[in-house]
Amino acid sequence: MKLKIERQSLRYFVTRAVVGLLFLSSSAFAQYATKWMDIGSFQSWYSNAGCEYEEQRTLTQQDGCRWPAIYPNMDMQAAKGLWIGIKNWKDASGTTWPVKVVHFGPRFDGDASEFVPVAFTTTDKISPVQVIVDGNTSYNNPPDVDNTDPNLNADRMIYDSVNTAIGLTMVRKMIGFSQQYHDNYIIYDYTFTNTGNVDATPAAELPTQTLDSIRIFFQYRYAVCAETRYVIGSNSAGWGIGANNDTRGDKLNPASTFFGSVVRTNTPVNADDDIRAQYTWLGNFNSPTYGSYTFPGMPGLGVTGAPPSDNIGGPIWGRALSTGPGPAADDTMGRLGSAQFIGIATLHADKSATDTTDDTGEPTTTAYVSSDDPLNSQSSQFNSSKMESEYALMSAGHGVGWLAGQVNWQGQRLADRVGLGGDPSQGSTGGLSVANGYGPYNLAPGQSFHIVMAEAAAGLSREACIRIGHEFKWGEITAAQKDDSVYTGRDSLFQTFRRALANYHSGYNIPSAPLPPSLFSVTSGGDKISLSWTPPQDPKVKGFKIYRAQGLYDSSYTLLYECAPNVTSYDDATAVRGFDYYYYITSTGDAADNNGAGNTPGGALESSRYYTQTYDPAKLLRPGVAPVKQNGAWHLDQIRVVPNPYNIAANQNTLRYVGEPNQIGFLNIPSQCTIRIFTELGQLIKTIQHTNGSGDEYWNLTTSSDQIVVSGIYIAVFETTAGGTDPVTHDAIPAGLVATRKFVVIR
């Protein structure tokens, strides 16, 4: 973009003021658009302002970074922050600032014009899959896709462009993959360019200048996880009080002994230093500020400083509070509720604006910052002394512990400092966040630099969490054995980082799974649950697999049915009346189509369950009621219309269908029939073909031309369209049997 050379004084400040008022007028907080990345097992949300501050999307401390996302309360994100610092910066009035820092997060209480959104779009490789349950769209998050690009290497990309108050424009791309071995991380691709623009209006541009000593500083306040927020202490997991943090690739010695010589003796010292990463897990809760965590019979670690109970992995033996998110009150089998590891890894960082090779010395700062630190509140781009302290933190170096506004220790990883059974909060009120600082970079006008990261989560499977937690509770394994199992999640996390790195180096050319069906429909019936799908136009599809869970959508799924690629429907006749059922369908490929790129294990790939997952229940409906033959004549006497009369003004608590105000039911009807609805004058206004084999059908009180019916008397005519036999005499039931019912609508 062409830079304006003229100095813009009054116009500049007026424009900036207007932008700030526009963002802050509706409330004390700016309102920003958000988008979800929900095509894989690791899911999160993103803001159009370039970062995600505390309680930005919802007034919930833990929101985002969900893994495994199919289960509720898997959120591990408490807050994120992005600061950009610069030296010797000249504003539009000609004043030079020795240090200037613009902020977004981890708490929002600053100037909304520091980060100004420009563009925010979502592009998918394929059109959104339609998932229908009993005629209604089923999804966990509302679909939000702006464009479709079949040439996209990834499966989804969220594009975010932001101008900053220092004239540095940031473009970040959130890149997600649905392939089953690469769906638990999201790539973050950042480009920072010296454009001189400070907001979205062309008038607000700065004088042409080189941006000097740029520092990019990210904070990640992880809180593992919402499932044990009210189990481990009183909301301690919600704030990240017990978050333990470690770093790799920082070239620090001695190495972390936490995993190497005490608990897991088979882990070599400084393992995984080939990866530049910081990561977090639920450490030992040891803070009296947030309540106790003691359940009868739970062993401690038996070492000095150990908490009264061993909470590595978050064993669920009970609840500290009865309200809020988390497990059911009767979920006391010992299941591990917080066995995840989550972290951020650097995949690439330019050496300079003119040298785009990867600088293995980046990030230059790896810090552990008290999440409630004074620097994380009341941020301002006009507070000179505070910006000096912020810049000092951003450039502090490796292994820095920053508490209460200053360096508390240096050159040591937090895990080393905490040791086995120690307090990872280090006495802070809110626990410690991990932080990465990149730079310094210098940018002449028009120049850019590039940073790529991967955020990932991994750990024990749900089945393993249940099994190991149960064994620990009933004394079949020791606390140390339970901890060793939890710590294998660390290995899984670094395996994920290596896959993300290999994917990046491949140019995102990992083998793709076959495309999912474009439509997946599930219909409840009286004697079966019918499933149908529309196959994709993809020659790699070699068949389909259907998986089913009973009771809850986050239950365990088992393979129900497998078929050839030309099959498009299946009737689930094994469902049991009285239970809810959930499904997903995958397209299966051929092992020959998997070349192993990106460290992908060999074998045939399947499309992602998250494309076709149903989140609403299907169930067996009441069976159709067969006509009865009496005295040589057929009768349909059991048919009922409910409610009758239908009164729109009736109290919702007295209606049969609470939450469905415009609905009446035709009950105890034949399994196959045609229902015709007439006005009192004999005008046909609606025809319903009832074909699902059940004894119930519902009408939303609208005509065939989508007009809502008025008050009056209506006549429903029921005519059988299929045969069958009398349940007593076993005589064949003829089609064409007719019954009528009158009902009243009052509006």
N, C-alpha and C positions, 0 to 999 in steps of 0.2 A: 504494500500500500504506500502511495506517495506521502512523504512527510511534509508538513507545512513548516517553513523556516521562520515565518513571522511570529513574534511573541504575541500571545493572546492573554491579556490580563483580565479585564473586567468580564469579558464574554466567557472566559475560561471558568472563573469562579462562579458566575451565575449558572452556567450549565451544570457544573458539579453540584451546586446546591439543589437545583431542580431534580437532578437524578437521585440525590439522597432523599429528598422529600417524597418522590414517587415510590421509592422502595420502603419507606418507613411510615407512610401516612396511615395505613390500615391498622397497624398495631405497633407495639414496642419492638417487634422483630420483623425483619424483612421477610417477604413471602417469596419463596423460590419454587420453581417447578422441580419435580423429581421423577425419575424413571427407575424401573426394576429390571434387573438381569435375572431371569428365572428359567433359563433353558437347561440348567444343569443341577447337580446336587449341592453346589455352593452358590448361594443367591444373596444379592444385596441390592441396595437402592443407591441412587446417585443424584446429586443436586446440580442444577444448571449453573451454579455459582462457582464450581470448581472444587468443592470439598463438602464434607458432611459433618456439620457441627452437632453438638449434643442436643438431643430432643428436637431436631429440626423438622423431621417429617411427621412425627407423632410425639405427644407428651409422654414418652416412654424412654426410660434410660437405656434399655437394651433393645435396639431395633436395627436389624441388618446383620450381614455376615452370618447367614444361617447355614449350618451344616450338621447333619444331613437335612436338607431343606424339606423333605417329605414329612418330618415330624414337627409338632408344635414346640414352641419355646426353645428353639435351637439358636436364637440370636446371641451373638457374641460381640457386637459393636456397641460401645457406649458413646464414643465420640471420636472424631478425627479432626485434625487441624492442618492447615497449610499456611506457612508464613514465607514471604519472599523479602529478603533483606538486600540492601544495596548501599554503597558508600559514595559520598561526594555527588549527591544527586541534586540537580537544579530544577526547581519548580517553575511554573509559568510566570511567576512574578519576578524571577531572577534570583531568588533566594537559594543558596546552596545548603543542603542538609548533610552534615558529616555522616550520619547514618539514617536511613529511611527504611521502615519495615511496614509492609501491608499484610493484613491478617484475614483469614477466614477460618474460624474455629480455633481451638476445640469447643469454645463457648462463643456464642454470638452476642456481643454487646458493644461492638465498635461501629465504625462508619461504613454504611452499606455501599458507598462509592469506592471502597478499596478494591472490591472485586465486582465487576459488572458483567452479567451474562450477555452474550451476543447470539449464539446459536446452540440448539440442543435438539438432536434428532436420534431416532433409533432406526437402524437398518438390519433386517433379517435376511438370511440367505433364502429362506422359503416363506411363503405366505403362512400366516398363522393357521394352525390346525384347528378345525372345529370339533369340539368335544361336547356332545349332547347327551343329557340324561333326562329321560322322560319328557323330551321336547324342549328342555331349557338348557342354555349354555352353562357348562360347568367349568369353573376355573378357580385357582387360588388367589391370583392377582389379576385384575382387569387387564386385558391385552392392550399394549401401548406401542404399536409399531408404525413408524411413519413411511418407511420405504422398504422395498424388496429388491435385492440384488443377487441373482443366482451366481454371480462371479465372485462373491465375497468369500475369502479364504476361511474366515471364521463363520460361526453360525449366527452370531449377533454382534453388532457394534453400536455402542452409544457414543455419539460424537458431542463434545462439549467445548465451546469456544468462549473464552472469558478475557476481557480487558482488565487491566489493573491500573491503579492510580499512579504508578511509576512509569507507565508507558510500555510495560512488558505484556505482550499478549500470550496467553497460554491456551494451547489446544490439547485436550486430553481425549484419548479414545479408550473406552472400556470394552474389551474384546473377550467374548465368551465362546465356549465350545460345548457341544452336546455329546461328543464321542465319549464313551463310558470311561475311558482311561484318562481323559483330559477335562472332565466336567466339574472338578472340584477346585478349580482355580480360575481367576480372571486376570487377564493381562491389562496393565495400565501403561499406555503409551503417551508420553508427554513431549510436546515441543514448545519451547519458549522462544519468542521472537521479539526483538526490539522494533516495535512499530511506532512508538510515540503516542499511540492512542490510549486514552484513559477511560473511555466509555463508548457506548454504541453510537454516539453522534459525531459526525465528522468535524464539528466545530471544536470539540474538546481534544485538542492535540497539544503535545508539549514541544518546546524547542528541540531541534535536532541535537542529540547528545549521545555519546557512548555510555552505556550502562556499565558501571564499574563494580567489580567484586560482588557479583550476584550470588546470593546463597538461597537455595531452595530447601525448606525445612518442613518435614512431615511428622505429625504425631499420630499415634494409633493407641487409643484407649480401649483395649480389649477387656471384656468381662465374660469369662467362660463359666457357665452360660445361663440364660434365663430360666432353664429347667430347674436349677437349684438356687435361684435367687432367694427364695424363702425357706430353703432347706439348710444351706450352709450359713449359719448365723442369721441375723435379722437384716436381710437385704445386702449382705456383704458381696455376694457374687454379682449383684446388680450394679454395684459401683466399681467392681474390679479390685476390691480390697485385697483379696487373696491371689491376684494375678501374679504369677511368677514369670519372669522374662529371661531370655538368654539370647546370645548373639553368636553368629558364625561369620567367618571371613573377615574379621576385624584385625587379624594378626596379633592378637593379644595372647600373652602367656602369663601365668600358667593357664592351662586349658580348663574348661569346666569339668570339675571332678564329680559334679552332681550325677551325671549319667555314666561316668567312666570307672570309678573305683569303689563306690559305696553301694549303690543299689544294683546297677547293671555292670558287673565286673567284666563282661565280654565286650563292652563298648570301648573302643580305643580312645585314648586321650586326644582331644581336639578333633574328634570325628566330624566330618562334613564341613571342614573349612574350605572346601572347594566351592561352597555356596555362600554368597553374601546375603545373610538373612537375619532378621530379628523375629522372634516368635514367643508365644505366650501359651500358658496352660493354667489350670486351676491348681495353685500351690496350696500349702497348708494354711488354713485360716487360723489366725493367731491374734485377733484383735478384740479386746473386750468392749470396744466402742460399739460394735455391731452385734452384740448378743453372743450367747454361748452356742456351742455345737457339741452337745454331749447326749448320747443315747445309751441306755443301759446295755452293757455287754460289748460295745464297740471298743476295740483295743486302740491304745495310743501307739506311737512309734517306739516308745521306750528309750528315747535319747533325751539329753538335756535340751530344754527349750521346746520340746514337742508339744503340740496342742493336746487337749484332753481326748480328742478323737481324731482318727486318721481319715482326712477327707480327700485324699488324692483320688481323682476320678469322680468325686461327688457321689458317694454311696447314699441312696435314698432309704433311710431307715425311719423317716418320719418327717414332719414339717414343723419349722419354727413358727410359722404363721399360717393361719387358715385361709387368708385371702391372697389375692394376687396370682400371677401366672405360676405354673409349675405342675408337678404331678398331682394326681388325685389323692385325697386324704387316705385312701386305703392302699395306695401304692407303696408298700413297705417291705417288699421282697428283697430289698437291697440293691436293686438295679443301679448301675452307675449312670448318673445323670449328666456329668460334665467331664467326659473322657476325651474331649477334643483338644487338638493342638492347632493353633492358628498363627499365621505370620505373614510377613512381607519379604520378598527377595528381590534383589537388584539383578536384572538380566543384562542391562547395558546402560552405560553412561558415557556420553561423548567426552573426549579429553578436552576439547575446546570447540569454539565456533568453526575453526578451520581444520580440526582433526577429529573426524568422526569415529575413530577406532575406540574400542571399549577401554575405559580407564578403570583398571582393577583396583585402584585406590579409592574409588567412589563406592559408597558414600564416605565422606571424610569425617563425618560425625555420627557416632552411634551412642545414643544416650538413653538413660532411664529417668524420666521426668515425673515428679510428683503431679498427679493428675489434677489436684486442687491447688497447684502452685499459683502464687500471686501473678506470675506472668501470663497465666492462662485465663485471666479475668480482666475486664475493663481495658481491653486492647485499644490502642489509638495510634494512628499514623502521625499524630501531632505531639506525642509525648516523647520528647527527645531523650530524657534520661532512661525511660523504660525501654525505648528502642535500642539504646546502647546495650542494656542487659540482655535483651532478646537476641541481638546480633552476637553477643558473646556466647550465649547458649547454642546458637545455630552453628558456631564455628569452634565448639569446645573440644572436639577430637573424639577418640574412642574410649568406651568403657566409662562414660561420665555418669555419675549419679547426681542429679540436680534436684535438690529439695529446698523448699522455703526460699526460693529466689536466688540460690547460689550453688556453687559446686560443693557437694558433700563428700564425694570421693572421685577418684580418677584412675583409669587404667585397670579396672576390674569389672568383669561381667557380674550382673546381678545374681545369677544362679550360683556363682562361686561364692559371692558374699553371703547369700542366704544359707547355703549348705542344706543338709538334710534336716527337715523339720523346722527350719527357721522361719522367720516372719518376712514374707516377700514385700509387705507394705513398707518395711523399714521405718515404722512409726508414723507414716504419713496418714492423713485422714481419708484419702481416697485411693490409695494404692498408686502404683507407678505405671506410666505409659511408656511404650517404646517410641523412639524418635530417630529419624534418619535425616542427616544434613548433607546436601550436595553442593559442590563448588569450592572456591569461588570461580565464577565465569565472567568474562568481559565480552560485551556485545556492542559492536558498532551498529549504527542504524541499518535495519534490514537483516542482520545476522541472527542465527538461531543456534540452539543446542538441544539435544535430544536425550531423554531418560526413559527407560523401560523397566517396569517392575511387574511382579506377579504376586497377588494376594491369594492365599490358599488356606484350606483347612483339611484336616485328616484325623484319623484316630480309629478307635475300635468300632466295629459294626454294632448295630442295635442288638443283634442276637448275642454278640460277645459281651456287651454291657450287661445284659440280663443274666447270662450264664456266670460270668465272673463275679458280678455283684452278689448273686445268690450264693455262690460258693464261699465268698468272704463272710457274708452274714452268718452262715451256718457253720463256720469254723472249718470248712474243708480246705481252705488255703489261708496262708498267713497274710498279714498286712503287706509285708515286703513282696510276697508273690503277687498280690493284687496290684501293687504299685508297678512291679516289673511289667505286668501285662498292659497297664495304662501307658507306660512309657514307650511301648512299641509304636504308639501313635506318632511319636517323634520321628521314628524311622519312616513311617508312611508319609509324613509331611515333607521330609527331605526328598523322598522318592518323587513326590508331586512337584517339588521345586525343580528337580532335574528334568522331569518331563516338560515342564513349562519352558525351561531353558532350551531344551532340544527342539521344542516346537518353534520357539522364536528363531533359532538358528536355521531351521528348515524353511523359513519364510512362511510359517503357518501352513505348511503343506503336509500335515499329518494325514494318515488315511481316514477318510470319512465313512461313517456308518451309512447304511442305506437310508433313504428318506422315509419318514414315517407316513402312515396313511394321512390323506388330507382331511378326512372326516372319520370320526369314531362316534357311533351312536349306540346308546344303551337304553333299552326300553323294558320297564317292569311289566310283567304279565301275571296271569292267574295261575299258570302251570309251568312257566319258564321265564327266564330273563333273556331277551333277545339282543344280540350284539351284531352290528353290521359296520362295515368300513368301506372307504373308497381307496383302493390301492394307489400309490404314487406312480408317476411316470418315471420309473427308475429301473434300468436293467440290472442293477446290482441286487435288487430284492429277490431273495430265493425262498422266502416264506414269511409266515407271521407267527408270533407267539402271543397268547393272551394270558395275563396274570390276574389273580383275584385275591382279595382280602375280605375277611368277614368281620363285621362289627364296626370298625373305624377305618378311615382312609389311611391312617398312619399305622395300621396293623402290619403283620408279616404277610407278604404276598407269596403265593405258590403258583407254579405253572399249571394252568388249567387246560390249555388247548394249543396245539401246534398244527399248522396246515401249510399247504402249498400256496404259491403266489397267486393262483387264479381263484382261490376261495375268498369270498367277501362277506360271509355271515356265519354266525354260530349261535345256537340256542343252548343256554346254560340250564339244563333240566336237573342239575344236581343241587341247586339252591334249596335251602330249607325255609319254610314259611316262618316269619317272625324275626328274621335276621336282615340286617343291612349288608349290601355287598358293593364293593368298589373294584374297579378294573383299570388296567391299562394294556395297550397292545403295542408290540414292537415289530418292526420289520427286521428280518434277519438276512445277513449277507453271506458271502463266501470267503473262506480263509484266503483264497487266492487274491482277493482284493485288498488285503491288509499287508502292506510292504514293511511294516514295523517302524516307519519314520516317527520321530518324536518320542522314542523309547516306548512305543506302543507294543504291548505283548502280542504275540502271534495268535491266530485264530480268527474265526468269523466274528464280525461286529454286529451289534444290535442298535437300532435307533433308540433315542433317549425316551425313557418312561415319562419325562416331564412334558413331552409334547402331547401325550394322549391320556394322562392321568385324570381319572374322574374324582371329583371332590364332593359330589353329592351322591346319596345312596340310591341304589336300585334294590327292589325287594319283590318278593312274590306278593301279589295282591290277593284279595279274597277271591276264591274260585267263582266262576260263573254259576248261576243257579239255573238248573235245567227245568224246563216246563214239566208239569206233572199231569199224568193222564188220570182223570176221574170220571167214572160213569161214561166212558167212551169218548170224552172230550178233553182236549189239552187246555191247561190253565197256566197263566203267568201271574199268580196271585201275590208273590212275595216281593214284587217290585215296589220300591219306595223312592220318594223325592224328598231330599233333606237339604236345608230346612224348608218347611212349607207351613205357613207362608214365609217367603223370604222378605225380610224387612231391613233395608239398608241402614235404618236408624237404630237398629237393635244394638244393645251393649255387646262389644266384641267378646266378652267373656261368656256370653250365652250362645254365641254362634258355634256351630259345629266346626267350622274351618277358620280358626283364629289366624289372623295374618293374611287371609284370603277373602277380603270383603265382597268381591264380585265373583262368587262361586256357589253353585249348588251341585249336589251330587245325586246321581241316579244309581241306587244301590240294589243289590240282589237281582241283577239283570242277567240274561243269558250271555255266555262267553263270546258268542259271535252274533251281533245284531246290528240293525240300523235304527237310529233314533232320529225321528223327525219332530220338530217343535213348531207348533202352529199358534197363531193368535186365536182369541175367542171367536173371531170372525172367519177362521179357517185359512188364513194366509200363512203359507210356509215361510218361516224366517231362518231356519237353521237345520242342517242335516249333519249328523255325526255318524261316522262309520266306526263301530266298536269292534276291534279285531284282536285285542291283546289277550284274550282268553280269560280275563278276570270277570268279577261280578260287579265292578264299579266303573262308572264313567262320570266325568265332571265337565260342567259347562260354565264358561265365564260370563254368561249373560250378555253376549254380543251376538248380533245377527251375522249372516253370511257376508254382509256388506260392511262388517265391522262397526255397526251402530249399536250403542248400548240400549237395551230394551227399556221401555217405559213401564210404569205401573199398570197392572192389569192381570187378567186371568189367561193362563196359557195351557196348552194341551200338548203332552208328549206322547208320541205313538212309537211303540217298540215292536220291531218286526224281526223275527229270527231269520238269519241268513245262512246258517249251517245246521247240519243234522246233529247226530249224537243219539244216545239212548236214554230212556226213562230209567232213573236209578233204582226203581222198585220193580216195574214190569219188564224192563229191558226192551220195550218197544222202541222202534226207530222214531226219532223226533223229526217231523217234517219241517222244512224251511217254510217261511211265510206265516208263521203263527204271529198274532197281533195282540197287543195289550195297550191300553191307554191310561194315562194319569193326568189329572188336572193339578195345577199348582198356581200360587198367587205371588206376584212380585209387587212390593210396595216401596216406592222411592219418595 
